[in-house]
Amino acid sequence: MLNIVLFGPPGAGKGTQSEKIIARYELNHISTGDLFRKHLNEGTELGLLAKKYMNEGNLVPDSVVIGMVDEKIKSTPGVKGFIFDGFPRTVPQAEALDALLSSKGTPISGMVALDVPENELFKRIKERGKTSGRADDQDNDKVMNRIKVYNDETLPVAAYYKKQGKYAEIYGIGEIDEIFNKICVEIDRWK
Protein backbone atom coordinates (compact mmCIF):
# COMPACT_ATOMS: atom_id res chain seq x y z
CA MET A 1 0.00 0.00 0.00
CA LEU A 2 1.22 3.51 -0.83
CA ASN A 3 0.68 6.06 1.97
CA ILE A 4 1.81 9.63 1.30
CA VAL A 5 1.82 12.68 3.57
CA LEU A 6 1.44 15.81 1.44
CA PHE A 7 3.05 18.65 3.33
CA GLY A 8 3.63 22.36 2.96
CA PRO A 9 2.56 25.76 4.21
CA PRO A 10 -0.74 27.41 3.32
CA GLY A 11 -0.66 28.44 -0.34
CA ALA A 12 2.05 25.96 -1.36
CA GLY A 13 -0.23 24.17 -3.84
CA LYS A 14 -1.15 21.08 -1.82
CA GLY A 15 -4.76 21.08 -3.02
CA THR A 16 -3.77 21.33 -6.68
CA GLN A 17 -1.10 18.64 -6.42
CA SER A 18 -3.14 16.28 -4.23
CA GLU A 19 -5.83 16.04 -6.94
CA LYS A 20 -3.20 15.05 -9.49
CA ILE A 21 -1.54 12.54 -7.13
CA ILE A 22 -4.90 10.96 -6.27
CA ALA A 23 -5.76 10.55 -9.94
CA ARG A 24 -2.40 9.10 -10.95
CA TYR A 25 -1.85 6.71 -8.05
CA GLU A 26 -5.53 5.97 -7.25
CA LEU A 27 -5.11 6.95 -3.62
CA ASN A 28 -7.87 7.67 -1.14
CA HIS A 29 -7.80 11.27 0.13
CA ILE A 30 -7.83 11.84 3.88
CA SER A 31 -8.26 15.46 4.92
CA THR A 32 -8.82 16.05 8.62
CA GLY A 33 -10.83 19.17 7.77
CA ASP A 34 -13.21 17.04 5.68
CA LEU A 35 -13.37 14.44 8.46
CA PHE A 36 -14.26 17.07 11.06
CA ARG A 37 -17.05 18.47 8.88
CA LYS A 38 -18.44 14.98 8.18
CA HIS A 39 -18.47 13.93 11.83
CA LEU A 40 -19.89 17.25 13.01
CA ASN A 41 -22.63 17.27 10.35
CA GLU A 42 -23.58 13.64 11.01
CA GLY A 43 -23.51 14.08 14.79
CA THR A 44 -21.37 10.97 15.28
CA GLU A 45 -19.91 10.10 18.67
CA LEU A 46 -16.50 11.41 17.54
CA GLY A 47 -18.16 14.52 16.08
CA LEU A 48 -19.98 15.26 19.33
CA LEU A 49 -16.77 14.78 21.28
CA ALA A 50 -14.89 17.12 18.93
CA LYS A 51 -17.70 19.68 19.16
CA LYS A 52 -17.51 19.62 22.97
CA TYR A 53 -13.82 20.57 22.87
CA MET A 54 -14.33 23.22 20.19
CA ASN A 55 -17.27 24.78 22.06
CA GLU A 56 -15.00 25.11 25.10
CA GLY A 57 -12.44 26.89 22.91
CA ASN A 58 -9.98 24.01 23.14
CA LEU A 59 -8.12 22.09 20.47
CA VAL A 60 -9.56 18.70 19.65
CA PRO A 61 -7.22 16.10 21.23
CA ASP A 62 -5.06 13.99 18.94
CA SER A 63 -6.84 10.85 20.15
CA VAL A 64 -10.13 12.11 18.68
CA VAL A 65 -8.48 13.11 15.39
CA ILE A 66 -6.72 9.72 15.15
CA GLY A 67 -10.05 8.04 15.89
CA MET A 68 -11.58 9.82 12.89
CA VAL A 69 -8.63 8.84 10.68
CA ASP A 70 -8.87 5.23 11.87
CA GLU A 71 -12.58 5.12 11.11
CA LYS A 72 -11.96 6.51 7.61
CA ILE A 73 -9.28 3.89 6.93
CA LYS A 74 -11.56 1.09 8.18
CA SER A 75 -14.40 2.32 5.97
CA THR A 76 -12.32 2.07 2.78
CA PRO A 77 -11.00 -1.50 2.54
CA GLY A 78 -9.11 -2.65 -0.53
CA VAL A 79 -7.76 0.77 -1.53
CA LYS A 80 -4.29 1.21 -3.05
CA GLY A 81 -3.27 3.66 -0.36
CA PHE A 82 -3.92 7.03 1.18
CA ILE A 83 -2.80 10.60 0.78
CA PHE A 84 -2.89 12.52 4.06
CA ASP A 85 -3.61 16.20 3.45
CA GLY A 86 -3.29 18.66 6.33
CA PHE A 87 -2.36 15.88 8.72
CA PRO A 88 -0.29 15.22 10.73
CA ARG A 89 0.20 18.79 11.95
CA THR A 90 2.36 18.01 14.99
CA VAL A 91 5.02 15.44 15.87
CA PRO A 92 2.69 13.71 18.40
CA GLN A 93 0.12 13.36 15.59
CA ALA A 94 2.80 11.91 13.29
CA GLU A 95 3.77 9.42 16.00
CA ALA A 96 0.12 8.47 16.56
CA LEU A 97 -0.44 8.07 12.80
CA ASP A 98 2.65 5.86 12.55
CA ALA A 99 1.39 3.70 15.42
CA LEU A 100 -2.06 3.41 13.83
CA LEU A 101 -0.72 2.49 10.39
CA SER A 102 1.86 0.09 11.84
CA SER A 103 -0.94 -1.73 13.63
CA LYS A 104 -2.52 -2.22 10.20
CA GLY A 105 0.77 -3.32 8.61
CA THR A 106 0.85 -0.37 6.20
CA PRO A 107 3.30 2.40 7.25
CA ILE A 108 3.75 5.87 5.78
CA SER A 109 5.68 5.46 2.52
CA GLY A 110 6.95 9.02 2.47
CA MET A 111 6.31 12.72 2.91
CA VAL A 112 6.31 15.09 -0.07
CA ALA A 113 6.95 18.62 1.17
CA LEU A 114 6.28 21.56 -1.12
CA ASP A 115 8.79 24.34 -0.50
CA VAL A 116 7.63 27.83 -1.47
CA PRO A 117 9.19 31.14 -0.27
CA GLU A 118 7.03 33.14 2.16
CA ASN A 119 6.60 36.15 -0.15
CA GLU A 120 5.19 33.83 -2.83
CA LEU A 121 2.89 32.11 -0.31
CA PHE A 122 1.52 35.48 0.73
CA LYS A 123 0.87 36.48 -2.91
CA ARG A 124 -0.82 33.14 -3.71
CA ILE A 125 -3.09 33.22 -0.66
CA LYS A 126 -4.11 36.82 -1.31
CA GLU A 127 -4.84 35.95 -4.96
CA ARG A 128 -6.84 32.89 -3.92
CA GLY A 129 -8.75 35.12 -1.49
CA LYS A 130 -10.16 37.09 -4.41
CA THR A 131 -12.06 34.03 -5.64
CA SER A 132 -12.31 31.68 -2.64
CA GLY A 133 -14.57 33.84 -0.54
CA ARG A 134 -12.51 32.82 2.51
CA ALA A 135 -12.11 35.78 4.85
CA ASP A 136 -8.85 34.36 6.23
CA ASP A 137 -7.36 34.44 2.70
CA GLN A 138 -8.11 38.15 2.43
CA ASP A 139 -6.85 39.45 5.77
CA ASN A 140 -3.09 40.25 5.79
CA ASP A 141 -2.68 39.61 9.52
CA LYS A 142 -4.49 36.28 9.34
CA VAL A 143 -2.44 35.18 6.33
CA MET A 144 0.81 36.05 8.11
CA ASN A 145 -0.38 34.30 11.29
CA ARG A 146 -1.24 31.11 9.37
CA ILE A 147 2.25 31.06 7.86
CA LYS A 148 3.79 31.72 11.29
CA VAL A 149 1.77 28.93 12.94
CA TYR A 150 2.89 26.57 10.18
CA ASN A 151 6.56 27.53 10.70
CA ASP A 152 6.35 27.29 14.50
CA GLU A 153 4.11 24.27 15.03
CA THR A 154 3.86 22.19 11.87
CA LEU A 155 7.31 22.41 10.28
CA PRO A 156 8.87 20.10 12.94
CA VAL A 157 6.86 17.23 11.43
CA ALA A 158 9.18 17.39 8.40
CA ALA A 159 12.18 16.67 10.63
CA TYR A 160 10.32 13.67 12.05
CA TYR A 161 10.01 12.07 8.60
CA LYS A 162 13.53 13.16 7.57
CA LYS A 163 14.90 11.09 10.48
CA GLN A 164 13.03 8.09 9.08
CA GLY A 165 14.43 8.64 5.57
CA LYS A 166 10.88 9.22 4.29
CA TYR A 167 11.16 12.84 3.21
CA ALA A 168 11.28 14.51 -0.19
CA GLU A 169 11.31 18.28 -0.66
CA ILE A 170 10.00 19.67 -3.94
CA TYR A 171 10.46 23.30 -4.94
CA GLY A 172 6.88 24.47 -5.42
CA ILE A 173 7.42 27.28 -7.91
CA GLY A 174 6.97 26.66 -11.62
CA GLU A 175 4.42 25.08 -13.91
CA ILE A 176 1.91 22.81 -12.15
CA ASP A 177 2.78 19.81 -14.34
CA GLU A 178 6.50 20.42 -13.90
CA ILE A 179 6.12 20.31 -10.11
CA PHE A 180 3.85 17.27 -10.38
CA ASN A 181 6.45 15.38 -12.43
CA LYS A 182 9.07 16.04 -9.73
CA ILE A 183 6.63 14.76 -7.10
CA CYS A 184 6.01 11.59 -9.13
CA VAL A 185 9.74 10.84 -9.31
CA GLU A 186 9.82 10.80 -5.49
CA ILE A 187 6.61 8.81 -5.07
CA ASP A 188 7.76 6.22 -7.60
CA ARG A 189 10.85 5.60 -5.42
CA TRP A 190 8.54 4.64 -2.51
CA LYS A 191 6.31 2.26 -4.46
N, C-alpha and C positions, 0 to 999 in steps of 0.2 A: 504494500500500500504506500502511496506517495502522500506525505503530509507536509505541507509548506506553511510557514509563517510569513505573511507579507507584511513588511515593516517599513515605517518611514513617518516623517512628521506630517502634520496637516498640510495638504496642498502638494504633496510629493507625487501624486498620480496613482495612488494605490487603487482607487476605484476603477480607473481606466484600465490599469494593467491586470487587476484581478479578473475582470470580465474576459480578457483575452486568455489568461492562464486557465481559467475554468473551462473555456471552450476547447482549448488545445489539449489539455490533459484530462478532461472529463472529471474534474474534481467537484466535490460538494462544498459549497461556500458556507462558512460559519462566521457570522458577524455577531459579536455580543450585543451590539445595538439592536439588531433585528431580533435576537433572542429575547432581550428585555421587553421590546414592544409586543412580541407574540405572547409572552407569559403574562404581561400586565393586561393586555386586551382580553385574553382568555380567562383571566382570573384563576390561573393554576395555583397550586400550593406554593411553588417557587416564586411565582409572580406576586402573590400576596405577601410572601416573606420579604421580597425585594422592595415592594411598595411600603411596607412598614418601616424599613430602614430609610428609604428616600423621604418619606413623610416626616421623619424625625431629623432630616437634614444630614444624615450620615451616609457614608459610602456603603454600597452593598458589599458584604463580606465575600472574599474569594471563594469560600465554600459554596455559597449560593450560585455564584457565576459558574464555577466548575460543575455544579449540579445541572445547570442549564446546558452546558456544553456536553456533558455526559448523556443527558437525555436526547440531545440532538443526534449524537453519534449512534446511540442505540436505535433511534428511529429511522436510520438510513443504512440498513445492512446491505452488504454486497457492493458498496461503492468502491471506486478506484482509489479514493483518498480524499483528503480535505485540504482546503486553503483557509487558514485562520486569518481573519481581517480585523484589525483593531484589538487583537488579543493574542498573546498576553501583553498586558501593559506594565506589569511590574515583575521583578525577579521571583517573588513568591508565587505569582500566577504562573510563571514559566515552569517553576518547580512542580506546582500542582498539576499542570497540563502534562508534563513529562511523566509524572506518577500515574495519572489517569491513562495515558496512551500506552505506557509500559504494561499496565495491568491488562490491556487488550492485545498486547503483543505487536503493536504498530506505532513505533516512536516517531517523533518529528524527524523528517528527512533533512530539512534545512530551512534556514531563514534567508529570504531575499530582502535586503534593505535598500530602499531607494534613497540616494543621497542627493539632496538639492540645497543649494545655498539659501540662507535665510531671506536675503533680499528678493530672490525669485519666489520663494514660498509666499511671502507677503503679497507680491504682485498677483500670483495665481489665485490666492484666496480672495483677494479684493475683486478680481475679475469674475471669479465664480459667484461672488456675492451679488453681482449685477443681475444674474439670471436665476440663482438658486432660491432666492427669497429668504435665505437664512440670515437672521439678524446678526448672528455671531460672525458671519463672513463679511459683514459690512462695517463693523465697528473696529477701528484701528487698535484700541486698547485690548479688546477681546481677542483679536487675531494675534497680537504680540503675546498675550498671556497664554494662549493655546500653544504657541511655539515654545514659550518658556517652560510650561508644564511638561511638554514632550521632552525637552532637553534635560530637565531636572529629574523627572520621575520615570520616564519610559525608556530613554536612551540606554540605561544600564542593562536592559534586557538583551541588547545586541552583544554586550560583553559576555553574557551568560552563554549564548550560542556560539560565540567565537571560541570560548574555552573548550567547547565540545567539538570544534572543527566542523560546525554546521552553519557557517555564516558566509554569505556572499553579498558584497556591496556593489550596487549598480549605480553609476552616475545617471541621475534622472533628468538630465537636460538633453534635448534633441528631439528627433522625430519619434512619435509614439511607437511605430513599428521597429525602429532602430533599437530603442530601449527594450522592447519586448524580445527581440532576437537575442540580446545580451542576457536577459533573464532566462530564456530557454536554454542557453548554453549551460548555465549553472544548474538549472533544474534537471537537465538531462544527465548531469554528472551524478545526481542523487538517485536516479531511477534504478 
